[in-house]
């Protein structure tokens, strides 16, 4: 009934940019927190970024490893979230997942109830 679909991953060189998209279907998610997580081979899934909205105010959060390089946004009219990734590094290589949760905030993967299938981002040196 409810599904999240990520897109926009690919193979790029260090310093390049990618824009990931996450579109929700089956339910409007404008009142929910939307987060991005990533998981590299052999590593735990880690928080990347999240965005919440309370009335007209948006709240964005970033992991230290991506702060200043990544920008999270959302277009609730399209039921879609975005992660703009600039100045990509090889260590950014991972499968990127979007997820949503009820309420504000959410920096831990266990807090999210709905996940997308993931999109692969590979950054070569």
PyMOL commands that set and color helices and strands:
alter all, ss='L'
color gray80, all
select helices_A, chain A and resi 90-92+109-111
alter helices_A, ss='H'
color red, helices_A
select strands_A, chain A and resi 3-7+10-13+18-25+33-39+46-54+57-62+70-75+80-85+94-101+114-115+119-124
alter strands_A, ss='S'
color yellow, strands_A
deselect
rebuild
show_as cartoon
